[in-house]
Amino acid sequence: MARKHWLIKSEPTVYSIEDLERDGTTEWSGVRNYKARSYMRDEMRPGDGLLFYHSNTDPLGVYGVAEVASLPHPDSTQFKQDDHYHDPDSSPDDPRWWCVDVRHVETFAKPVTRDDMKATPDLAGMGVLKRGMRLSVIRVTPEEFEIVRRMGRDGG
C-alpha cells in the first residue's frame, strides 16, 4: 500500500518540533475535530510522512518532518478528568477520539514559511494555504511533501 502524506499543525507554545525532537515520539493527542480525527483513525498508518507546521507564531510554516509511528489508538487525554482535552461523554468501551503516535525525523535549520509556500507555484493547491483552513491534520500530495521537504533541507 502506498504511503500517505500529511501536514500536522501545532502551536509551538503547546508542542513544537523541538519538543518532538527532544521526546523522539509522542501521542498526537488533543485533536477535537471529527474530520482530523477520522484521518488519524481511518487513514494514517505507520511510516506515513508528516510535515510539522507551526501555527499561531511568526513566521507560520513547516519547521520539520515527522512520521506516523503507530497504528491508530484511542486518544488517552479524553479519559483524564484533569486534562484540558477530557471528554466526559467518551467511553473507553466506545472512544470518540482517536490519534496516532508521531516520531521525529528532522528539524529544518530554517522553516519553510507560509509565504515561501505561497510563492511556490507547485504548492498552490495545498490545503494549508487556503483561506479558512483550520484543520490540524491535512492531506498533502506526495509531490507537495517532497517540495516542502526539499525547500526545508535547502534552507527555506
Sequence and secondary structure as in RCSB ss.txt:
>XXXX:A:sequence
MARKHWLIKSEPTVYSIEDLERDGTTEWSGVRNYKARSYMRDEMRPGDGLLFYHSNTDPLGVYGVAEVASLPHPD
STQFKQDDHYHDPDSSPDDPRWWCVDVRHVETFAKPVTRDDMKATPDLAGMGVLKRGMRLSVIRVTPEEFEIVRR
MGRDGG
>XXXX:A:secstr
    EEEEEE TTTS HHHHHHHSEEE      HHHHHIIIII  TT EEEEEE SSSS EEEEEEEE S  EE 
GGGG TTSTT  TT BTTB S EE EEEEEEEEEEEEEHHHHHT GGGTT GGGSTT   SEEEE HHHHHHHHH
HHHTT 
